[in-house]
Every structure is written in structure tokens, then in C-alpha cells.
Amino acid sequence: MAYKLDGKTLIMDRSFIHNEIQYPRNWLQLSTQEEKDAIGVTWEADPVRADDRYYWNGEIDNPKALEDVEEVDENGNPLYVQVYNPETEAMEDTDERLVTKGLKSTKIAEVKHAANTLLAPTDWYVIRLMESEVVMPSKVVDFRAEVKAECDRLETAIAACTDVEGLIDVMQGASWTTL
């Protein structure tokens, strides 16, 4: 965001000359909007940048792919994951197709990671239950059930998305509980 005058950016805390009049360095901060308008100073907002997690290069008209893409070469032949073979000293194809993960796959992975991170501090209760048959406190049982339910809800909603805007709404609607 910047003030502009005659197509040039005015730098805050720096004096400037316009129509042979020198304005002091603090003029932009101290002047009223009417004074700025009188000499032609305008305000130019920064361009809106799309969220890089969902769009390429911050361009709203360039969304990332929702679905996984099996990669192909320029002739349309499938590409495979390659590994180094020390015997031939060359890279060789495996049987595994080369797949670029789409937003749905990456966001489902993020949701699962978030759920696992929330559950990890209470995992010892589950282990204790299995090893010693000591019952978990009800608030821990409820917490774990709520985290799993939210994870399942989000995974289902992500899988059902048909566009990036819908996926953004789902991710912004995540409602994780805390213990």
C-alpha cells in the first residue's frame, strides 16, 4: 500500500517536491485527506494475493489441482518413480507410478496429522488400558472421540469438494477440541 503522486510512489518520512513546493517528511502523516486530494495524492492498495496453499503464484485464476495426477511424459507415456541402481550406476524405473498429490490428498494428510498430534499426549491412556486394564478417565475418552469425529468429518468433507473455494471453506471450518 502506498501513496502516489503523478504516478510515483511517495515514501513515508521522506520529503518530496510537487509544483516547485517542497513538502516536509511528515506531511503525509499530518495532512488531511482533503489536503492530499488538493495536490493529487492518491492511495493505492496492494493487489490482493490468493492463498499460496491453494493457488499457484498467488493468482486466483490459477488454482492447484484438487485431485492426484498420474504423471506422463511429453508423448503421454506413464512416468514411474525412479531409484538409483549402483550396479548400472543409473536411475531405473520402478513399478510405482509417479503421482503428483492434489490438494485433497495433501489436506487429508494435514487433517490426519493434526488429529494425531492432538491424540498423541493421551495415547498412554490407551496403552495403559491394554496392558493393565486401567480404565481411561471419561474426559479423555470423550476428547479422543471428539478428535476422531472431527477428523472423520473433515476427511469426508474434503473428499466431497468439487472446487478450491469449497476446500478452503472446509479447512477454515475445522473445529478441533482441546483437552
Secondary structure, DSSP 8 states (H G I E B T S, - for coil): -EEEETTEEE-TT--EEETTEEE-TTHHHHS-HHHHHHHT-EEE-------TTTBGGG-TT-B--SS-EE-B-TTS-B-EEEEEETTTTEEEEEEEE-EE--HHHHHHHHHHHHHHHHHGGGHHHHHHHHHH-----HHHHHHHHHHHHHHHHHHHHHHH--SHHHHHHHHHT------
